[in-house]
Amino acid sequence: QVQLVESGGGMVQAGGSLRLSCAASGSIFSINAMGWYRQAPGKQRELVAVITSGGSTNYADSAKGRFTISRDNAKNTVYLQMNSLKPEDTAVYYCNADHDEANYWGRGTQVTVSS
């Protein structure tokens, strides 16, 4: 099993920045990719960014040019640097681990961007 713990959410004004962190523990050697998803009230959960075990990254169109996903293998941590935040970025952000055995989720961290 894999445990994921997110941190770094909060409230920020439009144009501001936040960095989310996701610390993974447990059976991390079989993780194929890790990603960040978000879910706004009344909307479906959507992919924001993903990074594979090989280091390849992929972003939602809404995140391109503003968000950067990265990882620190020594700390088993994945980050999401979010710049130029907009009110429409307001959502609960979830960390995800694509593991050989299952798909794992963190509990989420709230990001609120005020106009």
Accessible surface in RSA format (square Angstrom, percent):
REM  Atomic radii and reference values for relative SASA: ProtOr
REM  Chains: A
REM  Algorithm: Lee & Richards
REM  Probe-radius: 1.40
REM  Slices: 20
REM RES _ NUM      All-atoms   Total-Side   Main-Chain    Non-polar    All polar
REM                ABS   REL    ABS   REL    ABS   REL    ABS   REL    ABS   REL
RES GLN A   1   145.57  81.4 120.75  88.3  24.81  59.1  31.64  67.3 113.93  86.4
RES VAL A   2     9.49   6.2   0.00   0.0   9.49  22.9   0.00   0.0   9.49  25.7
RES GLN A   3    86.39  48.3  82.35  60.2   4.04   9.6  54.67 116.4  31.71  24.1
RES LEU A   4    13.56   7.6   0.25   0.2  13.31  33.5   0.25   0.2  13.31  35.8
RES VAL A   5   100.58  66.2  96.08  87.0   4.50  10.9  98.16  85.3   2.42   6.6
RES GLU A   6    20.00  11.5   2.20   1.7  17.80  42.4   0.00   0.0  20.00  16.3
RES SER A   7    60.56  51.2  55.25  73.7   5.31  12.2  41.48  88.3  19.08  26.7
RES GLY A   8    37.38  46.1   0.00   N/A  37.38  46.1  24.38  66.9  12.99  29.1
RES GLY A   9    28.84  35.6   0.00   N/A  28.84  35.6   2.30   6.3  26.54  59.4
RES GLY A  10    30.28  37.3   0.00   N/A  30.28  37.3  29.92  82.1   0.36   0.8
RES MET A  11   146.22  75.7 114.10  75.5  32.12  76.5  78.24  66.5  67.98  90.1
RES VAL A  12    27.63  18.2  21.60  19.6   6.03  14.5  27.63  24.0   0.00   0.0
RES GLN A  13   133.37  74.6 131.04  95.8   2.33   5.5  35.26  75.1  98.11  74.4
RES ALA A  14    50.62  46.5  27.28  42.1  23.33  53.1  27.67  39.0  22.94  60.8
RES GLY A  15    55.97  69.0   0.00   N/A  55.97  69.0  29.68  81.4  26.29  58.9
RES GLY A  16    20.93  25.8   0.00   N/A  20.93  25.8  20.02  54.9   0.91   2.0
RES SER A  17    57.53  48.6  37.98  50.7  19.54  45.0  21.97  46.8  35.55  49.8
RES LEU A  18    32.57  18.1  27.60  19.7   4.97  12.5  32.57  22.9   0.00   0.0
RES ARG A  19   129.35  54.3 114.67  58.5  14.69  35.0  26.30  35.9 103.05  62.5
RES LEU A  20     0.00   0.0   0.00   0.0   0.00   0.0   0.00   0.0   0.00   0.0
RES SER A  21    23.38  19.8  23.38  31.2   0.00   0.0  11.25  23.9  12.13  17.0
RES CYS A  22     0.00   0.0   0.00   0.0   0.00   0.0   0.00   0.0   0.00   0.0
RES ALA A  23    47.34  43.5  44.89  69.3   2.44   5.6  45.16  63.6   2.18   5.8
RES ALA A  24     8.56   7.9   2.31   3.6   6.25  14.2   2.31   3.3   6.25  16.6
RES SER A  25    57.51  48.6  54.17  72.3   3.33   7.7  43.53  92.7  13.98  19.6
RES GLY A  26    48.53  59.8   0.00   N/A  48.53  59.8  24.04  66.0  24.48  54.8
RES SER A  27    48.15  40.7  37.44  50.0  10.70  24.7  25.30  53.9  22.84  32.0
RES ILE A  28    35.64  20.3  26.61  19.8   9.03  21.8  26.61  19.2   9.03  24.5
RES PHE A  29   195.07  97.6 161.33  99.9  33.74  87.8 165.83 100.5  29.24  83.7
RES SER A  30    37.35  31.6  31.63  42.2   5.72  13.2   6.47  13.8  30.88  43.3
RES ILE A  31    23.05  13.1  12.29   9.2  10.76  25.9  12.29   8.9  10.76  29.2
RES ASN A  32    65.63  45.3  61.31  59.3   4.31  10.4  20.94  50.4  44.68  43.2
RES ALA A  33    14.44  13.3  12.35  19.1   2.10   4.8  14.30  20.1   0.14   0.4
RES MET A  34    17.77   9.2  17.07  11.3   0.70   1.7   5.45   4.6  12.32  16.3
RES GLY A  35     0.93   1.1   0.00   N/A   0.93   1.1   0.38   1.1   0.54   1.2
RES TRP A  36     0.01   0.0   0.01   0.0   0.00   0.0   0.00   0.0   0.01   0.0
RES TYR A  37    57.10  26.7  57.10  32.5   0.00   0.0  21.26  16.0  35.84  44.2
RES ARG A  38    17.94   7.5  17.85   9.1   0.09   0.2   2.77   3.8  15.17   9.2
RES GLN A  39    63.16  35.3  59.29  43.3   3.87   9.2  11.21  23.9  51.96  39.4
RES ALA A  40    22.08  20.3  18.75  28.9   3.33   7.6  19.20  27.0   2.88   7.6
RES PRO A  41   121.33  88.4  93.09  84.9  28.24 102.7 105.30  86.9  16.03  99.6
RES GLY A  42    91.96 113.4   0.00   N/A  91.96 113.4  45.33 124.4  46.63 104.4
RES LYS A  43   144.21  70.4 131.79  80.9  12.41  29.6  83.26  74.9  60.95  64.9
RES GLN A  44   162.33  90.8 149.25 109.1  13.08  31.1  53.52 113.9 108.81  82.5
RES ARG A  45    89.91  37.7  64.52  32.9  25.39  60.4  22.71  31.0  67.20  40.7
RES GLU A  46    82.69  47.5  77.55  58.7   5.14  12.2  30.72  59.4  51.97  42.4
RES LEU A  47    57.84  32.2  48.39  34.6   9.45  23.8  48.39  34.0   9.45  25.4
RES VAL A  48     2.01   1.3   1.68   1.5   0.33   0.8   2.01   1.7   0.00   0.0
RES ALA A  49     0.00   0.0   0.00   0.0   0.00   0.0   0.00   0.0   0.00   0.0
RES VAL A  50    33.11  21.8  33.11  30.0   0.00   0.0  33.11  28.8   0.00   0.0
RES ILE A  51    11.96   6.8  10.78   8.0   1.19   2.9  10.78   7.8   1.19   3.2
RES THR A  52    47.72  33.9  47.29  47.9   0.43   1.0  44.76  60.1   2.96   4.5
RES SER A  53    70.49  59.6  52.90  70.6  17.59  40.5  28.84  61.4  41.65  58.3
RES GLY A  54    71.82  88.6   0.00   N/A  71.82  88.6  37.00 101.5  34.82  78.0
RES GLY A  55    34.64  42.7   0.00   N/A  34.64  42.7  16.09  44.1  18.55  41.5
RES SER A  56    73.30  61.9  63.24  84.4  10.06  23.2  35.16  74.9  38.13  53.4
RES THR A  57    64.65  46.0  34.91  35.4  29.74  70.9  12.99  17.5  51.65  78.1
RES ASN A  58    83.88  57.8  81.84  79.1   2.04   4.9  16.67  40.1  67.21  65.0
RES TYR A  59    43.97  20.5  35.64  20.3   8.34  21.7  29.37  22.1  14.60  18.0
RES ALA A  60    26.29  24.2  17.18  26.5   9.11  20.7  26.29  37.0   0.00   0.0
RES ASP A  61   120.23  84.2  99.03  98.6  21.20  50.1  37.88  89.2  82.35  82.1
RES SER A  62    57.32  48.4  38.59  51.5  18.74  43.2  45.07  96.0  12.25  17.2
RES ALA A  63     0.45   0.4   0.45   0.7   0.00   0.0   0.45   0.6   0.00   0.0
RES LYS A  64   118.96  58.0 100.82  61.9  18.14  43.2  57.54  51.8  61.42  65.4
RES GLY A  65    89.11 109.9   0.00   N/A  89.11 109.9  45.25 124.2  43.86  98.2
RES ARG A  66    32.18  13.5  26.95  13.7   5.23  12.4  25.29  34.6   6.89   4.2
RES PHE A  67     6.54   3.3   0.15   0.1   6.39  16.6   0.15   0.1   6.39  18.3
RES THR A  68    72.82  51.8  72.18  73.2   0.64   1.5  43.88  58.9  28.94  43.7
RES ILE A  69     5.65   3.2   0.00   0.0   5.65  13.6   0.00   0.0   5.65  15.3
RES SER A  70    49.24  41.6  47.39  63.2   1.85   4.3  33.57  71.5  15.67  21.9
RES ARG A  71    80.89  34.0  53.83  27.4  27.06  64.4  15.32  20.9  65.57  39.7
RES ASP A  72    44.22  31.0  39.30  39.1   4.92  11.6  13.38  31.5  30.84  30.8
RES ASN A  73   102.50  70.7  85.17  82.3  17.34  41.7  35.02  84.3  67.49  65.2
RES ALA A  74    99.97  91.9  56.94  87.9  43.03  97.9  69.55  98.0  30.41  80.6
RES LYS A  75   138.16  67.4 119.31  73.2  18.85  44.9  72.70  65.4  65.46  69.7
RES ASN A  76    57.69  39.8  48.40  46.8   9.29  22.4  10.75  25.9  46.94  45.4
RES THR A  77    14.24  10.1  12.30  12.5   1.94   4.6   5.08   6.8   9.16  13.8
RES VAL A  78     5.07   3.3   5.07   4.6   0.00   0.0   5.07   4.4   0.00   0.0
RES TYR A  79    28.06  13.1  28.06  16.0   0.00   0.0  16.05  12.1  12.00  14.8
RES LEU A  80     0.00   0.0   0.00   0.0   0.00   0.0   0.00   0.0   0.00   0.0
RES GLN A  81    57.07  31.9  56.87  41.6   0.20   0.5  28.59  60.8  28.48  21.6
RES MET A  82     0.00   0.0   0.00   0.0   0.00   0.0   0.00   0.0   0.00   0.0
RES ASN A  83    59.96  41.3  59.96  57.9   0.00   0.0  16.12  38.8  43.84  42.4
RES SER A  84    59.96  50.7  55.25  73.7   4.71  10.8  19.75  42.1  40.21  56.3
RES LEU A  85     2.23   1.2   0.00   0.0   2.23   5.6   0.00   0.0   2.23   6.0
RES LYS A  86    88.41  43.1  88.02  54.0   0.39   0.9  39.26  35.3  49.15  52.4
RES PRO A  87    54.63  39.8  47.58  43.4   7.04  25.6  47.95  39.6   6.68  41.5
RES GLU A  88   121.55  69.8  96.06  72.7  25.48  60.7  61.76 119.5  59.79  48.8
RES ASP A  89     0.38   0.3   0.38   0.4   0.00   0.0   0.00   0.0   0.38   0.4
RES THR A  90    35.76  25.4  32.51  33.0   3.25   7.8  30.59  41.1   5.17   7.8
RES ALA A  91     1.58   1.5   0.94   1.4   0.65   1.5   1.58   2.2   0.00   0.0
RES VAL A  92    41.17  27.1  41.03  37.1   0.14   0.3  41.03  35.7   0.14   0.4
RES TYR A  93     0.00   0.0   0.00   0.0   0.00   0.0   0.00   0.0   0.00   0.0
RES TYR A  94    34.89  16.3  34.89  19.9   0.00   0.0   7.93   6.0  26.96  33.2
RES CYS A  95     0.39   0.3   0.39   0.4   0.00   0.0   0.00   0.0   0.39   0.4
RES ASN A  96     7.84   5.4   7.84   7.6   0.00   0.0   0.00   0.0   7.84   7.6
RES ALA A  97     0.00   0.0   0.00   0.0   0.00   0.0   0.00   0.0   0.00   0.0
RES ASP A  98    63.71  44.6  63.71  63.4   0.00   0.0  12.72  29.9  50.99  50.8
RES HIS A  99     9.16   5.0   1.71   1.2   7.45  19.1   1.71   1.8   7.45   8.7
RES ASP A 100   102.05  71.5  65.22  64.9  36.82  87.1  25.40  59.8  76.65  76.4
RES GLU A 101   138.63  79.6 102.08  77.2  36.55  87.0  40.69  78.7  97.94  80.0
RES ALA A 102    43.97  40.4  31.82  49.1  12.15  27.6  43.73  61.6   0.24   0.6
RES ASN A 103    87.24  60.2  64.17  62.0  23.07  55.5  27.46  66.1  59.78  57.8
RES TYR A 104    37.96  17.7  36.17  20.6   1.79   4.7  30.48  22.9   7.49   9.2
RES TRP A 105    98.32  39.5  69.33  33.6  28.99  68.1  53.86  28.7  44.46  72.1
RES GLY A 106     8.03   9.9   0.00   N/A   8.03   9.9   1.69   4.6   6.34  14.2
RES ARG A 107   229.71  96.4 204.74 104.4  24.97  59.5  82.62 112.9 147.09  89.1
RES GLY A 108    22.39  27.6   0.00   N/A  22.39  27.6   0.48   1.3  21.91  49.1
RES THR A 109    18.39  13.1  13.93  14.1   4.46  10.6   7.17   9.6  11.23  17.0
RES GLN A 110    86.45  48.3  78.22  57.2   8.23  19.6  50.00 106.4  36.45  27.6
RES VAL A 111     0.00   0.0   0.00   0.0   0.00   0.0   0.00   0.0   0.00   0.0
RES THR A 112    37.63  26.8  37.63  38.1   0.00   0.0  27.58  37.0  10.05  15.2
RES VAL A 113     7.10   4.7   0.00   0.0   7.10  17.1   0.00   0.0   7.10  19.2
RES SER A 114    44.05  37.2  37.80  50.5   6.24  14.4  36.91  78.6   7.14  10.0
RES SER A 115   127.30 107.6  68.15  91.0  59.14 136.2  54.76 116.6  72.54 101.6
END  Absolute sums over single chains surface
CHAIN  1 A     6135.7       4642.4       1493.3       3046.6       3089.1
END  Absolute sums over all chains
TOTAL          6135.7       4642.4       1493.3       3046.6       3089.1
